[in-house]
Amino acid sequence: MDRSADADRLIHWLIDSVQLDTTVFHLGQYCGRWQASTAGRALGSFHLILHGTCYLHIAGQPPVRLAARDGVFMLRDIPHFLSPDPDPEAIPPRVPMQSLAAPAPDATGLACGFFHFRGALSALIVDSFPGYVVLRGGDASIESASAIFRLILAEPPGDPEAPSPLIARLAELLFFYVIRHVARQDDIATGLLAVARRPEFTLLLDSMMREPGHDWSTENMARAAHMSRSSFYKHFSEASGQAPAQFLLLLRMKIAAQRLGGGETIERTAEHVGYSSYAAFSRAFAKVMGEPPGAFRRSRREQSPMQRLN
């Protein structure tokens, strides 16, 4: 089996599976001594360094120097702040953010905002990620992401507190580069990514994604992974962070959502993911996706093609 093809297929599936809403709450530059943070909102957040340098401060960790075209993606609500000073104890005065219209010498340009992850499967994926990710502008593996920074900088500067909504969409694109970057790393703790990176579960996960309607009892999963039931349950639960049956439910409902969004009927979709009862499928789908399959299908059908991409 071509492992690189498997990895790429998984990454594409992950990118298609994460549902998020992105907002930018300010876009501009800080001059002199300043401090900025997105902590305390119970949301994921990001800071994009548009020009200049600064430091990321997280309690108990050494400061992280950031430069132009670096990005910090806080996937948990972690206490943190950015400042131009490597000393976290240096308390600057509160200074307002200024417009990017005229970049000032020694200023730092920032785009800062929030991610809201929608749906249980999004949470399952993001829970696999580290608490925060630093995307380096000079990293050759994400060189193409630099084009997104150029597009952000090309937007006409305006009120720092009311940035163009296009900035949020561009920041959202950067997050998908984060997914691909993290999916290729080896230090993933738990969740879907951790399961996918375990060689003993690769064939099983591929089979579950190809044939979600198969009788995937814990016994059959263990058999496909060539493990005893007890050993499989222990190791799979440790890798995924939940019981195999719950993992299967989330996987099936995401696949169902993809098919419904593509115009498939509810009946055929339910059958494809292993449900002979419409009522049972509807309950399971609403539990995971937050709305019944009929409402979900109608809302996707009413969206324009461009809305479906967001």
N, C-alpha and C positions, 0 to 999 in steps of 0.2 A: 504493500500500500504506500502511496506517495504521501509522506507525512507533511511536506510543505503544502501540498494541495489541500489536505485535511485542515491544516492550520488556517489557510486562506479562506476556506469555506466557513470555518467556525467564526473567523473575524468578521466576514461579511454578514453572517447570521446575527452576530452580536450587535453590529452597527444598525442593522434593521430592527433589532428587538428593543433597543433603548428608546423610551419615549420621554421627552423632556420639554419643559418650557424654559426659555432663557430670557432674562431681563438684564438690561444695563442700567445701573442707577447713577453712574457718573462717568464722564469721559473728559479728560483735560490734563492739566499739568500742575505739579506742585513745585514751588520754589522755596529755597531756604531750608528751614528745619520744619518737618511735618511728620504726620503719622496717619496711616490709613488702614482700615480693617473692615472685613465683611462678617466678622464673627458675631454670634449671638442671635441669629435669625432662624435657627433650626433648618437651614437650607445649605445645599452645596453652593459653592461660589467660585469666582475666578478673578484673577488680576492679570492683565496683559500689559507688559512693559513696552510702550510705544517708542520711547526714546529716553536716554539717560540711564542711570543705575540706581539701585536701592538694595535693601536687605530684607529678607523674610525672617521674622522672628517667631518661633514657636517655643513655648516653655519647655525647658529641659533639653533643648537641642541647640547646637551651634548655629549662628546666623548663616543664612544662605544668600550669597551675593547674586543679584539678578541684573541682567543687562538688556539692552534693546532687543526686542523680538523673542524674549523669554516669556513663558506663561506659567502661572501657578494655578492649579485646579484643586480646590479644596473639596473633596468628595464627601467629607463629613463636616459638621459644624465644629471645627477645631479652633480654640482660642489662638489668635495670631494677629500680627500686624506687620505692615511694611513701613520702613523709614529709611532716610538717607544715611543713618548712623549705624555702624556695626554694633554699637553698644546698646543692648536692649533696655538698659536703665536710664538712658538719656531721654528725658521727657520734654518733647518740644511743645511750643505753644500751638494752639489750634489756628491753622491758617486755611483760608478758603482755597478751593481748587480754581485754577484759572483756565481760560479758554486755550485751545491749541493753536489759535489763529497765528500767534507769533511765538514759536518755541524760544524760550529764554535760555541763556547760558546756564549750565549746571542744574537745569530743571529736570524733573522726571515726568514723562507723559504716561498716563495710566488709563486703561479701560477696565472698570470693575463692575461686577454684577453677580447674578444668582442663577443657579440651576434648580428647577423643581422636577424631580424624577417621578413620572407617573406610571402606575401599574406595578403589580407584584413582581413581574419578571424583570422590570428595570431595577427594582431594589435587589433582586437576586443577583443580577450581574454586577451592579455597582458595589454590593457588599463584598465582592471578590477583590475589589481594588484596594490599594493602600489608602490611608487616610488622606493623603495629598500627593499630587504628581507635579513635578517641575518639568516642563517641556522646554528644552533648550533650542534657541533659534539656530545655533550652529551645528546641531545634530544632523548629520548627513541622512539619517534614516527618515527624517521628517522635513527634509529640505523643501518639499512642495508646499508645506504649511506656511512658508514665508510669504507666499502670494496673498494669503488671507490678511496678514499684517499690512501689506501694501494697499489692499483694498480698504482696510479700516482707516489708514492714514490718508487715503484719497478722498474720504468723505469730507464735505465742507465743515469746518469747525463751527461750533455754535455754543449754546448754553451748556456748560459742563453738567448741569443737573437735569437736562432734557435732551439726551443724545438721540440721534437718528435711530429708529427701530431696526434699520438695516444692520447696525453694529451688533445687535443681539443675534441676528441670524448668522452673521459671520463668526461670532464667538461660538455659536452652536456647532458650526462646521469644525472649528478647532477641537471641540470636545471629542469628535469622532476620530480625529487623529490621536487623541489621548487613548481612546479605546484600543486602537490598533497598536499603539506603542506599548501599552500595558500588557496586551494579550501576547506579545512576543517576549515578555520577561519571564524569568524563572522563579521569582520570589512572591508567588501568589498564595495567600493563606487558605481561604475557603471560598465556596461558591461555584458557579458554573465554570468559570475560567480554571479554577483549581481542579475540577473534575476532568475538564478537557485536557489538562496538562499531565494527568496521571496516565502512563502508558497502559496500565491494566484496565482503564475505563474508556480508552479511545474508541475501540470497536463498538462497545456497548452504546456510547453516546451517539455515534454515527448511525447505528441501527435504530435507536429510538427516534432520532430526527427524521430518518427515512420512512419508518413505519410506526408512527405514533399510536396507531390503532391496534397494534399487536397486544397480546395478553402479557403485559409487562408486570407480572407479579414480582415480588421481591425474589422469589425462587428462580423465576425465569431470568431476571436481571443477573443474579448470581451465576447462573449457568452460562450466560453469554459472556460473563467476565472470567469464567473458569475459576470460580471461587466457591467456597462453602457459603451457605446462607448466612451464618453468623459472622464469618470473616468479612463477607461482602457488606453486610449491614453496617458493621463497625467502621470499616475503612471508607465506604461511600458516604456515610453520615458525617464522618470527620472531614472529608474533602468538600462536601457540598454545604455543610452547615445545617442540614435538615435530613429528615427521613427520606428514603428513596421514593415512597408513595407521594409525598408532598412535592418533591422535585419533579416527578413525572406529571403531576397535575399542572404545575406551572408551565412545563414544557409543552404539554398538549394544548393548553389554552392560548399560548402565544402562537403556536402553529395554526390553531383555529382562527385567531384574529387575523393572521396574514391571509388566510384563504377567504374569510368573509370580506376583508378589505379589497380583495381582488375580484369580488363579485360572485363567489361561490354561494350556493344555497345553504341555508342553515342545516337542512337535513343531510346533505352530502358532506358538509363539514363535520357534523357530529359523528357521522359514520367513519369518516377518515381518521378521527382521533379516538375512536374506540367506544362511542356511545350509541346505543340502540334506542335509548329513551330521550325524547326531546326535552322533557322536564328535567331529567338529571343533567343533561348537557347545559341547559339554560341556567340551572342553579350553579353549576361549577364555573361556567363562564362569567356570570355576574360576580361571583365571589372573588375571582382573580382579576378580572378586567374592570370591575366597578360598574358595569351596566349590562343588561340582558343582550344576548346576541342580535336580536332583531333591531334594537335601538342602535347598537354599535354598527351594524351593517347599513342602516339608513343614514346614520351620520356620515359614514365614509362615502356613501354614494352621493350625498348632497354636497360634499366638498369639491372644490375645483381641483384639477391636477396639481397646481402649485401648492395648495393648502396641504395636500397629502404628503408633499415632500417635507413639510415643516414639522 
